[in-house]
Every structure is written in structure tokens, then in C-alpha cells.
Amino acid sequence: MKTLLFLSIFTAALVAKNISYILPHQHDSALSYLCKALQEAQSSVTIISTKIDSYELKKALLPSVKKKIPIQIISYSDENLGVEWVQYANVSLLFMDSHSIMPLTFSLILIDDTLTCKLSTALDTALMHSTFSFLECSHTQYAREYANKIRNTLLPYSKPYLKEPF
């Protein structure tokens, strides 16, 4: 009985650190959660996606940009990515060589090394509205380590959008 109680408490604590949304049904809630997390970032933001085409997410990044928080965006192309971000010194825009590495089928967002969110599609509003997908956000150390492993695997295949900073 004591073991069952311990496992129940452990499971409740583990699940409490994870938040899941099913899209497109919970699109507004998922987008709201992501935007709030991006606006409240304190130390760093990393976004890895094949495409970023969401006005709401770009708008949510602005407070972090204005607070001079380092933002790293890794993608395959500049199509709908928002190359307007390169005008800010604290934003680094990197492109992966699609010939050297297999394409991603998901998006990954790391905020402050405390929150990791994985979306099963690109960060594209139209796609998020029309395709069955999921968003899972976690505060667990395992999720952070896994996301950092993915980021560190992709970085050697990435090149900066601008060769030299301003």
C-alpha cells in the first residue's frame, strides 16, 4: 500500500510538469500558452523548426528581443521565417544544410533552459489550424537534456544567415 501511494505521488509530480495540447482542437489554448511563455522568457530562447509562420509567435518574441535576451532560431530556409529578426544583435538566425541532414518533422522550443516544447509540425498557423498534431511542453530535466542533444546535433550542420554581425 505504501509503495502504491509513493508511485501515485511520483506519477502526479511527473505529470504535473507536462502540459499537452491536441491541435487543431486546442489551438487557441496552445498558442496562448506558447506566447505567454515566450513573453516571460528571462535568459534564452531557442526555436528549431522547418518553418515559422505565425504572427502571434513572432509578436510574442518581441518582449524578449527588447529585453536583449539571446534568441537562437534554427531552420532550413528563410521562407516565412522572418529574416527581419537579423536586425537585432541578440537574435542569431541559423540555416541547416538540407543536403547534409534529414529534414525535421517537428518543431522544438527551449525557453530559459526550464521549459521545453515540442510541436509535431512546423510553427505554421495555417498548419496548426488544419492538421491533427500535438504540442507537449515539459519542465523536466529529461526533456531539457533531450532537446539540448537535438540542438547540439543540428548546430554543426547550421550556418549563420549573416556571415558577420553588424
matplotlib code that plots the C-alpha trace (Angstrom):
import matplotlib.pyplot as plt

x = [0.0, 2.8, 4.5, 1.3, 0.9, 4.6, 4.1, 0.9, 2.6, 5.6, 3.4, 1.3, 4.5, 5.8, 2.6, 2.3, 5.4, 4.0, 1.3, -0.2, -2.5, -4.1, -4.3, -6.4, -9.0, -6.9, -5.1, -6.0, -5.0, -1.8, -0.9, -1.7, 0.5, 3.4, 3.0, 2.9, 6.0, 7.9, 6.9, 8.1, 11.5, 14.3, 17.6, 17.3, 15.1, 15.9, 13.5, 14.1, 11.6, 11.3, 9.1, 8.0, 4.8, 2.8, 2.2, 1.2, 4.5, 6.6, 4.8, 5.3, 9.1, 9.3, 9.4, 12.4, 14.1, 13.6, 15.0, 18.1, 17.6, 19.6, 17.4, 18.5, 16.4, 17.5, 15.7, 16.1, 15.2, 14.3, 10.8, 8.3, 11.0, 11.1, 14.5, 13.6, 14.9, 18.5, 18.4, 18.6, 22.0, 20.6, 19.0, 21.0, 19.4, 20.9, 20.1, 20.7, 22.1, 19.2, 21.7, 23.7, 20.9, 17.5, 14.6, 12.8, 9.2, 8.7, 9.4, 11.3, 11.2, 13.5, 12.8, 15.2, 16.5, 13.5, 10.7, 10.9, 8.0, 7.8, 5.2, 4.7, 4.6, 6.2, 5.3, 2.8, -0.6, -2.4, -0.9, -1.7, -5.3, -5.8, -3.6, -4.0, -0.9, 0.1, 2.1, 3.8, 5.6, 7.7, 9.6, 11.5, 15.3, 15.0, 13.1, 15.8, 18.6, 16.9, 16.2, 19.8, 21.0, 18.9, 20.1, 23.8, 23.4, 22.0, 24.4, 27.4, 25.2, 23.9, 25.3, 24.6, 22.2, 24.7, 28.4, 29.4, 27.4, 26.6]
y = [0.0, 2.4, 1.6, 2.3, 5.7, 6.6, 5.7, 7.7, 10.8, 10.3, 10.0, 13.0, 15.1, 13.9, 14.5, 18.0, 19.1, 18.2, 20.1, 18.7, 20.1, 18.4, 20.6, 21.9, 21.4, 23.2, 25.6, 28.8, 27.4, 26.0, 29.2, 31.3, 29.1, 29.3, 33.1, 33.7, 31.5, 33.4, 36.8, 35.8, 34.4, 35.6, 34.1, 32.5, 31.2, 28.6, 27.7, 24.9, 24.5, 23.9, 27.0, 29.8, 31.4, 32.6, 36.3, 35.6, 33.8, 36.5, 39.1, 37.2, 37.2, 41.0, 41.5, 39.0, 40.8, 44.2, 42.8, 41.7, 38.0, 35.8, 34.2, 31.4, 30.4, 27.3, 26.4, 25.0, 28.1, 31.8, 31.1, 32.7, 32.6, 36.3, 37.4, 40.7, 39.3, 39.6, 43.4, 42.6, 41.9, 39.4, 37.2, 34.6, 33.1, 29.8, 27.7, 24.0, 22.4, 20.2, 18.1, 17.1, 16.3, 14.8, 17.2, 17.7, 16.7, 18.6, 21.9, 22.4, 25.5, 25.8, 28.7, 29.6, 26.1, 25.3, 24.8, 22.6, 22.4, 20.0, 20.5, 17.7, 20.1, 23.3, 26.5, 27.5, 28.9, 27.5, 24.1, 24.2, 25.1, 22.3, 19.4, 16.9, 17.4, 17.8, 20.3, 18.9, 21.2, 20.0, 21.4, 18.1, 17.8, 14.8, 16.9, 19.7, 17.2, 15.6, 19.0, 20.2, 16.9, 17.6, 21.3, 20.2, 17.6, 20.2, 23.1, 21.6, 21.5, 25.1, 28.3, 31.8, 33.8, 36.7, 35.9, 38.7, 40.6, 44.2]
z = [0.0, 0.9, -2.4, -4.3, -2.5, -3.3, -7.0, -7.2, -5.7, -8.0, -11.1, -10.1, -9.7, -13.1, -14.9, -13.3, -15.1, -18.5, -20.4, -23.6, -26.3, -29.2, -32.3, -34.0, -31.2, -28.6, -31.0, -29.2, -25.8, -27.1, -28.9, -25.8, -23.6, -26.0, -26.4, -22.7, -22.2, -24.9, -23.5, -20.0, -21.1, -18.8, -20.1, -23.5, -26.3, -28.9, -31.8, -34.1, -36.9, -40.7, -40.9, -38.6, -40.0, -37.0, -36.4, -32.8, -32.0, -33.7, -31.8, -28.5, -29.2, -29.3, -25.5, -25.3, -28.1, -26.4, -23.1, -25.1, -24.3, -26.6, -29.2, -31.5, -34.5, -36.4, -39.7, -43.2, -45.2, -44.8, -46.3, -43.9, -41.2, -40.5, -41.6, -40.1, -36.8, -38.0, -37.4, -33.6, -32.1, -29.7, -32.4, -34.2, -37.3, -38.5, -41.5, -41.7, -44.8, -46.0, -48.1, -45.0, -42.6, -42.8, -42.6, -39.3, -39.0, -35.7, -34.0, -30.8, -28.5, -25.5, -23.1, -20.2, -20.0, -17.9, -20.5, -23.5, -26.0, -28.9, -31.7, -34.1, -37.1, -38.2, -36.4, -39.1, -38.0, -41.1, -40.5, -36.8, -37.6, -40.2, -39.3, -36.4, -34.3, -30.7, -28.6, -25.5, -23.0, -20.2, -17.3, -16.7, -16.8, -19.2, -21.8, -21.5, -21.9, -24.9, -26.5, -26.0, -27.5, -30.6, -30.8, -30.3, -33.1, -35.5, -34.8, -36.7, -39.8, -39.4, -40.9, -39.8, -42.0, -41.9, -42.2, -39.9, -37.3, -37.8]

ax = plt.figure().add_subplot(projection="3d")
ax.plot(x, y, z, "-o")
ax.set_aspect("equal")
plt.show()
